[in-house]
Amino acid sequence: MIIRSKAPLRLGLAGGGTDVSPYSEIYGGAVLNATIDHYAYCTIEETDNGYIAMQAADLDQKVRMKTAPELPVDGKLDLHKGVYNRVVKQFRIKKPLSFRLTTSCDVPPGSGLGTSSTMVVAILKAFAEWLNLPLGDYDMAKLAYEIERIDLGLKGGKQDQYAATFGGFNFIEFSDNDRVVVNPLRIKRWVVDELEVSMVLFYTGDTRSSDKIIREQQKNTQEGKKDPVEATHSIRKNSYLMKDLLLKGEILQFSKALGRDWENKKRMAASITNKNIDSIYEAAISAGAYGGKVSGAGGGGFMIFTVDPVKKLNLINALSRFNGKVLNFHFSDNGCQSWRISDNE
């Protein structure tokens, strides 16, 4: 039996950082995101040789070991092992599992599109399909969050797991006691099309670990530093505005709010921007972009810009002098999916 799954990556449109603990528990968080047609993939092939083999094909990383109820988390494919360990423990899998697990992703890790969390969701979805685990969408996202943030101790927010699981345009609210409410947005088709044709997604050429940025954000919140905390308040407030503007189809005002979101985000932590990002942003604005921001925690990865569609090529040409590339995309309506095929096919 062969199990396959895929989970969509996301664009963080507004509210990023308000989903990070302890801010989300103290003040409440709110984010606006949308999934795109680029994915994290997972394949599980059942075997009978008494071994577990794991591979990240795009990263050229492999591990192989005898089947066991718990695999060592030692820096080698820890996301993969973390999902396996939690599944075996939480669902009390007694039968030794022998399988080959292979993953890949359409974009590099650390690129600001939620790659790590999306990969966890894709792997978890494949195990759920294989082992018939009783996981609804909220259960899936929450468990993926716990695996990444608690079991593996990786820093980050809460939005990515829910975006990858639910898919589409979502306005997600976070509060204390780990309460999460996903509000799927019913956006008119012409609005989605206009936003899509108005957007440029540019890869800066730099990947980054969000760990340092997240730690600084958390420290600023815990210490009650005035400017970073007030900036995060403004980002949360702006996310509600941007949600309303999107629902009304006011793309120009939405684009300007996107730029305000970036100005506030830079106040949250010193390492969110750098000279390269600032240069790219300035070049984009000079070429006619209405506004833009870094997708994700910051520090590198992908940048999102909005522009009048008739000036889109001018913007792309202006960005071409930087060491990066434009990624073509379409918005995706579906969340994570899984299916099974016979290995005889």
C-alpha positions as CSV (number, residue, x, y, z in Angstrom):
1,M,0.0,0.0,0.0
2,I,1.2,3.5,-0.9
3,I,-0.1,6.6,0.9
4,R,0.4,10.1,-0.5
5,S,-0.5,13.5,0.9
6,K,0.1,17.1,0.2
7,A,-0.5,20.3,2.2
8,P,-0.5,23.9,0.7
9,L,1.9,26.6,1.6
10,R,0.5,30.0,2.6
11,L,1.0,33.7,2.2
12,G,0.9,35.6,5.5
13,L,-1.1,38.7,4.5
14,A,-1.7,40.3,7.9
15,G,-1.4,39.8,11.6
16,G,1.8,37.8,11.5
17,G,3.5,37.7,14.9
18,T,0.2,38.1,16.9
19,D,-0.1,34.3,16.8
20,V,3.2,33.8,18.7
21,S,3.0,32.9,22.4
22,P,2.9,34.6,24.8
23,Y,1.4,37.6,22.9
24,S,-1.6,35.5,21.6
25,E,-2.5,34.4,25.1
26,I,-2.1,37.8,26.8
27,Y,-3.6,40.0,24.2
28,G,-5.2,37.8,21.6
29,G,-4.0,37.3,18.1
30,A,-5.6,37.6,14.7
31,V,-4.1,36.7,11.3
32,L,-5.2,36.8,7.7
33,N,-3.6,34.3,5.4
34,A,-4.2,32.4,2.1
35,T,-2.9,29.2,0.7
36,I,-1.3,28.9,-2.7
37,D,-0.7,26.2,-5.3
38,H,2.7,25.2,-4.0
39,Y,2.9,22.3,-1.6
40,A,4.7,20.0,0.9
41,Y,4.4,16.4,-0.2
42,C,4.7,13.1,1.7
43,T,4.6,9.4,0.5
44,I,4.5,6.4,2.9
45,E,5.3,3.0,1.4
46,E,4.5,0.1,3.7
47,T,7.3,-2.5,3.9
48,D,7.9,-5.8,5.8
49,N,11.6,-5.7,6.4
50,G,11.5,-4.4,10.0
51,Y,13.1,-1.1,9.1
52,I,12.0,2.5,9.0
53,A,13.5,4.6,6.2
54,M,13.0,8.4,5.9
55,Q,14.1,10.7,3.2
56,A,13.7,14.4,2.4
57,A,14.3,14.1,-1.3
58,D,14.7,17.9,-1.9
59,L,17.2,18.2,0.9
60,D,19.2,15.1,0.1
61,Q,18.8,13.8,3.7
62,K,18.2,10.2,4.6
63,V,18.0,8.0,7.8
64,R,17.4,4.3,8.2
65,M,17.0,2.4,11.4
66,K,15.3,-0.7,12.8
67,T,11.7,-0.2,13.7
68,A,11.1,1.1,17.2
69,P,8.3,2.8,19.2
70,E,10.4,6.0,19.5
71,L,13.1,7.4,17.1
72,P,16.0,9.5,18.3
73,V,15.5,13.3,17.8
74,D,19.1,14.1,16.9
75,G,19.0,16.8,14.2
76,K,18.5,14.4,11.3
77,L,15.0,14.7,9.9
78,D,13.6,15.7,13.2
79,L,10.2,16.8,11.8
80,H,9.7,13.4,10.3
81,K,10.7,11.6,13.5
82,G,8.7,13.9,15.7
83,V,5.5,13.1,13.8
84,Y,6.2,9.4,14.0
85,N,7.0,9.5,17.7
86,R,3.8,11.4,18.6
87,V,1.6,9.2,16.5
88,V,2.9,6.0,18.0
89,K,2.6,7.4,21.5
90,Q,-0.7,9.2,21.4
91,F,-2.6,6.6,19.4
92,R,-1.0,3.7,21.2
93,I,0.3,1.9,18.1
94,K,1.4,-1.5,19.4
95,K,2.2,-3.2,16.1
96,P,5.7,-2.4,14.9
97,L,5.6,-0.1,11.8
98,S,7.8,-0.8,8.9
99,F,7.8,1.7,6.1
100,R,9.6,4.1,3.8
101,L,8.7,7.8,4.1
102,T,9.7,10.3,1.5
103,T,9.0,14.1,1.5
104,S,9.6,17.1,-0.7
105,C,8.6,20.7,-0.9
106,D,8.1,23.1,-3.8
107,V,10.1,25.9,-2.0
108,P,13.2,25.9,0.2
109,P,12.9,25.7,4.0
110,G,13.1,29.0,5.8
111,S,11.5,30.9,2.9
112,G,8.6,32.4,4.9
113,L,5.7,30.4,3.4
114,G,5.3,28.1,6.4
115,T,7.3,25.3,5.0
116,S,8.2,23.5,8.3
117,S,4.7,23.5,9.7
118,T,3.2,22.6,6.4
119,M,5.6,19.7,6.1
120,V,4.5,18.5,9.6
121,V,0.8,18.7,8.5
122,A,1.6,16.7,5.3
123,I,3.4,14.0,7.2
124,L,0.7,13.8,9.9
125,K,-2.0,13.6,7.2
126,A,-0.2,10.7,5.5
127,F,0.0,8.8,8.8
128,A,-3.7,9.6,9.5
129,E,-4.6,8.1,6.1
130,W,-2.5,5.0,6.6
131,L,-3.5,4.2,10.2
132,N,-7.1,5.6,10.0
133,L,-6.5,8.0,12.8
134,P,-9.6,9.9,14.1
135,L,-8.4,13.4,13.3
136,G,-10.7,16.3,12.2
137,D,-9.3,19.5,10.8
138,Y,-8.9,21.3,14.2
139,D,-7.4,18.1,15.7
140,M,-4.9,17.8,12.9
141,A,-3.8,21.4,13.1
142,K,-3.5,21.4,16.9
143,L,-1.6,18.1,17.0
144,A,0.8,19.4,14.3
145,Y,1.4,22.6,16.4
146,E,2.1,20.5,19.5
147,I,4.5,18.2,17.6
148,E,6.5,21.2,16.3
149,R,6.4,23.6,19.2
150,I,6.2,21.4,22.2
151,D,7.6,18.0,21.3
152,L,10.4,19.3,19.2
153,G,10.8,22.7,20.9
154,L,10.9,24.7,17.6
155,K,10.0,28.4,17.9
156,G,7.2,29.8,15.9
157,G,3.5,30.9,15.8
158,K,0.3,29.0,15.4
159,Q,-1.1,30.1,12.1
160,D,0.8,27.9,9.6
161,Q,-0.6,24.6,10.9
162,Y,-4.2,25.8,10.6
163,A,-3.6,27.4,7.2
164,A,-2.1,24.2,5.8
165,T,-4.9,22.0,7.2
166,F,-8.0,24.2,6.3
167,G,-6.7,25.8,3.1
168,G,-8.2,28.9,1.3
169,F,-8.5,32.4,2.6
170,N,-8.8,32.3,6.4
171,F,-9.0,34.8,9.2
172,I,-7.8,33.0,12.3
173,E,-8.2,34.3,15.9
174,F,-6.1,33.1,18.8
175,S,-6.7,33.6,22.6
176,D,-5.8,32.1,25.9
177,N,-6.1,28.4,26.8
178,D,-4.9,27.5,23.2
179,R,-8.3,28.6,21.8
180,V,-8.2,28.9,18.0
181,V,-11.1,29.9,15.8
182,V,-10.7,29.6,12.0
183,N,-13.0,31.8,10.0
184,P,-13.0,30.8,6.3
185,L,-13.6,33.9,4.2
186,R,-16.1,33.8,1.3
187,I,-14.4,36.2,-1.1
188,K,-15.9,36.9,-4.5
189,R,-14.1,35.2,-7.4
190,W,-13.3,38.5,-9.1
191,V,-11.7,39.8,-5.9
192,V,-9.5,36.7,-5.7
193,D,-8.6,37.1,-9.4
194,E,-7.8,40.8,-9.1
195,L,-5.6,40.2,-6.0
196,E,-3.8,37.3,-7.7
197,V,-3.0,39.3,-10.9
198,S,-2.0,42.3,-8.7
199,M,0.5,40.3,-6.7
200,V,4.2,39.6,-7.2
201,L,5.8,36.9,-5.0
202,F,9.6,37.5,-4.9
203,Y,12.2,35.1,-3.4
204,T,15.0,37.2,-2.0
205,G,17.5,34.4,-2.4
206,D,18.1,34.2,1.4
207,T,16.6,31.6,3.6
208,R,16.6,32.2,7.3
209,S,15.8,30.5,10.6
210,S,12.9,32.2,12.3
211,D,14.1,31.0,15.7
212,K,16.1,34.1,16.5
213,I,13.4,36.5,15.4
214,I,10.7,34.6,17.3
215,R,12.8,34.6,20.5
216,E,13.3,38.3,20.2
217,Q,9.5,38.9,19.8
218,Q,8.8,36.7,22.8
219,K,11.4,38.5,24.9
220,N,9.9,41.9,24.0
221,T,6.4,40.7,24.9
222,Q,7.5,39.1,28.2
223,E,9.5,42.3,29.2
224,G,6.6,44.6,28.1
225,K,8.8,46.7,25.8
226,K,6.6,49.5,24.8
227,D,7.4,50.1,21.1
228,P,7.5,46.4,20.0
229,V,4.3,45.6,21.9
230,E,2.5,48.6,20.5
231,A,3.6,47.7,17.0
232,T,2.1,44.2,17.5
233,H,-1.1,45.8,18.7
234,S,-1.2,47.8,15.5
235,I,-0.6,44.7,13.4
236,R,-3.5,42.9,15.1
237,K,-5.8,45.9,14.6
238,N,-4.7,46.2,10.9
239,S,-5.5,42.5,10.3
240,Y,-9.2,43.2,11.0
241,L,-9.1,46.1,8.6
242,M,-7.4,44.1,5.9
243,K,-9.9,41.3,6.3
244,D,-12.8,43.8,5.8
245,L,-11.1,45.4,2.8
246,L,-10.6,42.1,1.2
247,L,-14.2,41.1,1.7
248,K,-15.3,44.4,0.1
249,G,-13.0,44.0,-2.8
250,E,-11.1,47.3,-2.1
251,I,-7.7,46.0,-3.4
252,L,-6.0,49.4,-3.5
253,Q,-6.8,50.2,0.1
254,F,-5.8,46.6,1.0
255,S,-2.5,47.1,-0.7
256,K,-1.8,50.3,1.2
257,A,-2.7,48.5,4.5
258,L,-0.2,45.8,3.5
259,G,2.5,48.4,3.5
260,R,1.5,49.7,6.9
261,D,1.6,46.1,8.2
262,W,5.3,45.9,7.1
263,E,6.2,49.2,8.7
264,N,4.8,48.0,12.0
265,K,6.3,44.6,11.7
266,K,9.8,46.0,11.5
267,R,9.3,47.5,14.9
268,M,8.6,44.1,16.5
269,A,12.2,42.9,16.3
270,A,15.5,44.3,15.0
271,S,16.3,41.2,12.9
272,I,13.1,41.3,10.8
273,T,14.6,43.4,8.1
274,N,18.1,44.0,6.7
275,K,19.8,46.0,4.0
276,N,19.0,43.6,1.2
277,I,15.3,43.5,2.1
278,D,15.2,47.3,2.4
279,S,16.8,47.7,-1.0
280,I,14.4,45.3,-2.6
281,Y,11.4,47.0,-1.0
282,E,12.6,50.5,-2.1
283,A,13.2,49.3,-5.6
284,A,9.7,47.8,-5.7
285,I,8.0,51.0,-4.5
286,S,10.0,53.0,-7.0
287,A,8.8,50.7,-9.8
288,G,5.1,51.3,-8.9
289,A,4.3,48.8,-6.1
290,Y,1.5,50.0,-3.9
291,G,2.9,48.2,-0.9
292,G,4.6,45.0,0.2
293,K,6.0,43.0,3.1
294,V,8.1,39.9,3.9
295,S,6.0,36.8,4.2
296,G,6.6,35.0,7.5
297,A,8.7,36.0,10.4
298,G,11.1,38.1,8.4
299,G,14.8,38.2,7.8
300,G,14.7,36.8,4.3
301,G,12.6,34.3,2.2
302,F,9.7,35.6,0.1
303,M,8.4,39.1,-0.2
304,I,4.9,40.0,-1.3
305,F,4.2,43.1,-3.4
306,T,1.0,44.4,-4.9
307,V,0.9,46.6,-8.0
308,D,-1.4,47.8,-10.8
309,P,-1.5,44.8,-13.1
310,V,-0.5,46.9,-16.1
311,K,2.7,47.9,-14.3
312,K,3.4,44.3,-13.1
313,L,6.1,43.7,-15.7
314,N,7.8,46.9,-14.7
315,L,8.0,45.7,-11.1
316,I,9.3,42.3,-12.1
317,N,12.0,43.9,-14.3
318,A,13.0,46.1,-11.4
319,L,13.3,43.1,-9.1
320,S,15.4,41.2,-11.6
321,R,18.6,43.0,-10.7
322,F,18.5,41.4,-7.3
323,N,19.8,37.9,-6.6
324,G,16.3,36.3,-6.4
325,K,13.4,35.2,-8.5
326,V,9.7,35.7,-9.0
327,L,7.5,32.7,-8.1
328,N,4.4,32.4,-10.2
329,F,1.4,31.2,-8.1
330,H,-2.4,30.9,-7.9
331,F,-4.4,30.9,-4.7
332,S,-5.6,27.4,-3.6
333,D,-8.9,26.6,-2.0
334,N,-8.1,23.2,-0.6
335,G,-6.3,22.3,2.6
336,C,-4.2,19.2,3.2
337,Q,-5.3,16.1,1.3
338,S,-4.4,12.4,1.3
339,W,-5.1,9.3,-0.8
340,R,-3.9,5.8,-1.2
341,I,-3.0,3.7,-4.2
342,S,-2.1,0.0,-4.6
343,D,1.6,-0.7,-5.0
344,N,0.7,-3.0,-7.8
345,E,-0.3,-0.2,-10.1
